[in-house]
Amino acid sequence: MRALKKKMVIELIIYIVLVVIGVIMLFAYKPRERIIIVPQDFQVEQEGGVRDASIPNE
């Protein structure tokens, strides 16, 4: 019975260490800024429809 308890304590310590490392990495991670160049070939156009259209409640 004592060996099972010791095994559970070791497993719990491992999980705690992993969670602590995860939290530290979460706050320490700084993503690099990337410049994204979008080609000017694309244009957004509205085809048909009404801007203020609403769906009636039934």
C-alpha positions, 0 to 999 in steps of 0.5 A, spaced: 500 500 500 505 504 501 509 503 494 502 505 491 502 511 495 509 513 493 508 512 486 502 517 486 506 522 490 511 522 484 506 522 479 503 528 482 509 532 483 511 530 475 504 533 473 505 539 478 512 541 474 509 540 467 503 545 469 508 550 472 512 549 466 506 550 462 504 557 465 511 560 465 512 558 458 505 561 457 506 568 460 514 568 457 512 567 450 512 573 445 511 572 438 515 575 433 512 580 428 511 578 421 509 583 416 504 580 411 503 583 404 496 583 401 496 584 393 492 589 391 489 585 386 483 583 390 477 588 391 471 587 396 464 588 392 457 587 395 453 584 390 445 585 391 442 584 397 440 590 402 445 592 408 440 593 413 436 587 412 433 583 418 430 577 419 423 577 422 421 574 428 416 568 428 
